[in-house]
């Protein structure tokens, strides 16, 4: 199993590096309910890592732990080999982790451009006075951030809607704008929570292409939750499977596809 080696090259020529994020024995409780029960898995540099499972399996809760929204009662999170203390989401973002949400979380009254610009907040370091007067460092930062955002807008092919209020966009384009905002943070690790939910076939094909290009051309490490098994098997290097808060499978798409426990969880059947 390649999980134990330091790095390797995939069949399509991409390099998968060492472990970037390591989740060890994670348990998360809400009152007396265990949403996640003693789960361990890792995410390697440069890979596309899928997290799958039936509704209520604990997948989004796991992303909330990685991004700092939830603090597990047990276990630890290691980033680049260093145990990460509890920290708020903005500090996690500064480590290089960005995300999208299952339910779109955009500023509906703002334009596409302004929404994507909010993803650059961690790259704005000028003083309040300098920003108010718009001179010196603040002016240079503004130019640099606008240039970075325009590159993302071009990459995701949303130039024509850059000045359109988000409230006027169809669902599929809103999903793309949310991806753009996450990319504006220049993350090393990008967390995608059901990026293709509610999309038609054409929109899914476009989003799949963007995810592959992000990973291939920019080397962005991606962890995604997705219910479309065709998409998962086509995009992912490795898949971890959750069911009722437990891990029931972990491996390559082919290994997961042949795992009887995974088959039972999805088909709802039992075998003696």
Secondary structure, DSSP 8 states (H G I E B T S, - for coil): -GGGSS-EE-TTS-EE-SEEEEEEEEEEEETTEEEEEEEEEEEETT-EEEEE-STTSSHHHHHHHHTTSS--SEEEEEETTEE-----HHHHHHHTEEE--SS----TTSBHHHHHHGGGGGG--S-HHHHHHT-THHHHHHHHHHHHHHHHHHHTT-GGGTTSBGGGS-HHHHHHHHHHHHHHT--SEEEEESTTTT--HHHHHHHHHHHHHHHHHH--EEEEE-S-HHHHHHH-SEEEEEETTEEEEEE-HHHHHT-HHHHHHHHT----
